[in-house]
Amino acid sequence: MDIIDISVQYCPNPDCPDYGKAGSDNIGIHSRKEKRFICRTCGKTFAATYGTPLYRRHLDHQLIAWIISLLSNGCPPQAIVATFEVDPRTVEDLWRASGQHCQQVHEEKIQKGQLALGQVQTDELRHKIQGAVLWIAMAIAVPTRLWLGAAVSLHRDKALILRLVDKVKAAAARCRSLLLCFDGLSAYISTCRQVFRTPVHTGKPGRPRLVPWPDVHLGQVIKQYAQRRVVGVERRVVQGSAAIVAQLLRATQNGGVLNTAFIERLIATFRSRLALRVRRTRHLARKTERVEWALYLVGAVYNFCTYHDALRQPLYIVYRHRPVRRWVERTPAMAAGPTDHRWTVLELLMYKVPPAVPHKAGG
């Protein structure tokens, strides 16, 4: 990635009229050697890494990318400290800053994408932290294997599910059919019906009428256990048409029945990549916030930087007068549409999310 890329730069001066406007004509190169830009509107100069986890870091950028890549794939921080001979506090701070940055990138690229999700599966992960149990709810778009985000709470209740479903709604395109599959937790049904509504403003005083989204179908998969083993599965459509649900299943997972297999596989991937999940070690988290930014670090690398075998597409070419099949690899973000190429970890860390520009009253 070219670090001297004007198209992604914005003026960081809050008092500047062009504050936060990425790709504006007011940005120019101040020094190629020092990798600094200048805002022609206010005259302020700033570093190319401003607004990224690499800002004011004395380590080499590629070394930082290697550290973050190892952390996002479950490597223990102690192994990184011993291998690269860096301070443990530096690794911890890089982990925190990168996780917060990846959460901002996720919100910018995924939750504002208005994507055609097709089918979404949700599930919860029970996670042990120091002195308590944490519940992590996650969602995945089945056709593209796109991770849609996570919600973290000390309780497995409606508030946790509400936060997760809000993330799914933010990423979903309203005009497309959507199938949501979840387990036997009753909070999902009422929460989905509550969230997937749009207010209709008529100009009259009072609360506007909330109209449910069309073509939102809910499927529930209830597993029956005996001696901690699954002995039966009950599948039912709790909202929508069974015929349309069958069509969505054929379109998103090549047929089959209602299931939560895709989100369960994704949770298994997160289990293997989260060093915090390792038991009886010093990786055990003490704060909820640490678990959340660790999740978004793993999720962003999974979405933008990792090829998925199920998403590759065949490409037929002629080689020596014979048709030959090759494969085009894709990441979940490439399949869903937010990007057209696989990002490197350094490119992920260098992606600049423009700040929210406050609305100014008056003309």
N, C-alpha and C positions, 0 to 999 in steps of 0.2 A: 504493500500500500504506500502510495506517495504521501509523505508527511507534509509536503508543500502543496496542498490541494485547497485552493481558495473556495471551491464550491461548498465545502462543508464547514467553513469558518463563519463565525459571527462575532459581532462586537460584544465584549463582556462588560462594558461600562453601562450600569443601569441608568445613568443620566443622559445617555446618548439617544437621539431619536431613532436610530437604527439598531437599538439594543435587541439582541436575540434573533435577528433576521439572517438566517443562513443563506449563503449564495448571493448576497446582495452586492451591488457594484461598488459599495463603499469600502470593501476590503481589498487591501493591496499587500504586497510582499515588502516587509521592512528590512529583513536580513536573511538571506538564504543560509549563510553559514551558521547563524544562531537559531535559525528556524523560527523567526518571529514575523508577525503580521502587524499591519497598522490600519486603523479605521480612519478613513479620510474625512469622515463627518466630524468626529470629536478629537482626532489626533492621537488617541491612545494606542500604545503598542502592547502586544500580548504574545505569549508563546503558543506554538502550534499545539502543544499538549494541554493547554488550558481547558478545563472542563472534562478531563479524562483521568483515569487512575495513574497515568504516567506523569502527571504534572509534578514538577520539582522532585523527581526521583533521580537519585545518583547512580542507580544500577543501569546497565545496558538494557535497552528496550526489548531486545530479543531474549535476554536472560529472564526478564520479567514475564514475557509471554510463555517461556518454558515452565516457569514456576506456576503460573496460573493454569496452564494446560495440565500439569501434573496434579494440582489440587482438584481440578474439575473431573479428574478421572480416578479419584480416590486415593492418591498417594498420601501417606501420612506426612504432616509437616516436619516431624523430626527427621525423616529421611531426606527431605529437601534441604533442611538446614545442614545436615551432615555432608550431603553431596556437593552443594554449591558454596558452602562455608559462608552463609549469610546469617545475620542476626535473627533469632526466632521472632522478635518483635516486628522486624521488617516483613517477614512472611505473614504474620498475623494481620498486620496493617494492610498488606497487599490483598489478602483474602477478603478483608472487610470492604476495602474501597472497590475492588473488582466486583464483589457481589452486589453492592449498592448500584454501581454503574450498570451491571447487567440487568438489574431490575428496571432501571430507567430505559434501557434499550428495548427490553421486552414490552414495556408499556407503550413506547413510541412506535415500534414496528409491528407488534402483534395485536395489542388491545385497541389500536386505532385503525386496524387494517380493513374492517368490514369484510371479512373473509367468508367464502362459501365453505362452511364446515362439514355439511352433510350429516355426519353422525359424530356425536360427542359421548365419550364414556368417562365416568367419574368414579372415584373410590377414595378411601382414606387409609392412611398409614399411621400406625401407632409407633411413636418414637419416644425413647427414654432419655430424659435429660436429668441433670443433677437435682434430686429431690422432688421430681414430678414426672408426669407422663404428658407428652405432647401429641396432639393429633394434627396430621398434615393431610389436607384434602387436595387432590390434584385432578386435572382434566386433560384429555387428549382428543384431538380431532382424528378420527380413524382413517379416512382416506389418505391424508398427508402425514400421519403420525406426528403432527405438530403438538408440542406441549403448550397448553393454553394458560399455565400458571398454577399457583398454589396458594392456599390459605392455611394459616397456622394458628392454633388455639389450644388452650389447656383443656377445653371441653369439646366433646363430640356432640354438638347441638345445632340448633337451627341457625344461630349466628355464624357459625363456621361455614355451613353450607350456603348461606346467603352471600357471604363474601366470595366464595368460589363461583357461584352461578352468575354473580355480577360480572366477573371476569369473562365468563363464557359469552354473556350477552354483549359485552363491549367489543369482542372480537367477531361476533357473528353478523352476517349480512341479513337484514330484516326480510328481504324479498325472496329468500331461498328457503326451501324445506329443510327442517332440522329435526333430527332424532336424538334424544338424550336417553342414554342407558345408565342405570345406577343400580345399587344393591337394595337391600331391604330396609334401609333407614328411611323412616316415614317422613322425615323433614324434607326430603328431596321433592316430593310431590307438591306440597304446599308452597315451597320456596320457588320452584320453577313456575308455577302458576302465578305467583306474586310478582316475579321479576320480569317475565316475558310479557310485559304490557307497555303500551305507549299512551301518554296523556294526549287527549284531543282538546285543544283550546278553542273555545267558542266565543271568547270575548266577554262572557258573562262572569260575574263575581262568584267566588267560591272555588272549591277544588275541581279541576278538570276531570272529565270522565276518562277512565283507563280502559283502553281497548286491547284485548289479548292479541298477540302476534298470530297471524295465520300460519297454518302448516307447521306448527310445533307439536311434535309427538313425543310422548313419554313412555319409556319401556322400563320395566322393573324385573330384576333377576334376583330371586330369593333362594339362597342355598340352605339346605337342611342338613344339620350336622348330627352325628351320633359318635360319641367317644372321639371328638375332635377330628372326625373325618366326614367328608361330604358324602351323604347317602342319597341325596335327591336335589333337584333344581326345579323351581317353579318360575316360569316366565309368563309375564302378562303385560298387555298394553293398557296403561292406566289413563292415557289421553290420546285421542286421535284415531285414525282408521287403521285396522290391522292390514288391509290391503296396501295402503300407502307405506306402512312400516316395512312390509315385505319388499316393496320396490326400493326403499331406501337401503335396506340390508343388501340387496343385490347390487346396488350402485356403489355402495361404500365398502363392502367387505366380500363381494362376490357371492352373495347368498348366505345360507346358514340361518342361525336362529339368534334371538336376543342373547347377548353375553357381555361380560366385562373382561374378556381375555386380553384385550389390547391395553387397557389401563393397568391391568395386573402385570403385564410384561414390562410396561414402562416403569412401574414402581420397583420392579426387580432391578431394572437398570439404575435407578436412583439409589437403591440400596447398595449396589456394588460400587457406585462412584462417590458416595458420601462417606468421607472418613469419620464423620460424626456418628455413623451407624455402627462402627466397630465396637463391640462390647468388651468390657473389662480392660479398657485401655484409657490413656489420658486424653483421648479425643472427645470425651463426653461433654456435651454442651452445657453451659450454665445459664444461658439466656435465650429467650425465644428469638430475639433479633438475629443472633448468630446463625441459628438454624435457617431462618428465612433468607438471608443473603447467600448462605451456602447453597440453598436450593436454586436460587435464581442464577448463580454462577454455573451450576451443573446444567440447568435447563437451557441457558443461552448457548452454551457450548454445544449441547445436544441439538438444538434447533438450527443454529447457523454454521457450525464448524464440523459437523459429523455426518458423513454419508450414511444412509440407511439402505440396507440391502433390499428391503421390500419396495423401495421407491425407484429403483433403477429401471430405465426404459431401454428396450432393444433398438438398436440402430443397424440397419442393413446397408452394407456397402459392397461394391464390386472390387475384388482383389484378385488380380491375375485371371481375369475373365470368369471368376466364380463368385457367387453371392456369399458374403461372410457376415455373420452377426457379431456386432459389438454392443457393449452396454454403456449407457450414459448414466453416470452416477448422479444422485441428487440428495440434498439434505431436506429435512422437513420444511425449512423456510423456503427453499427453492420450489418444492412441490406445492406449497400453499400460495406463493406469490410475493411475499415481502422482499425477496431478493432474487437475483438471477444468477448467482454464483456462490460457491462455497467460500465462506469467510475464513481467514486464518484467525488464530487467537489474537494476534497482534492487531489485526483489522477490527476485531470486536472491541478490543480495549481502546482503540483510537477513534471509534465511532463517536461523534459528538452529538449529543441530544440538545437541541436548542431549548433554552429556558422558557418557561411560560411567561409571556409578556402580559403584565397586568393591564386591564382595560382602563383607559383614561376618560374621565367624564368630560363632557363638552365637545366642541367641534374639533 
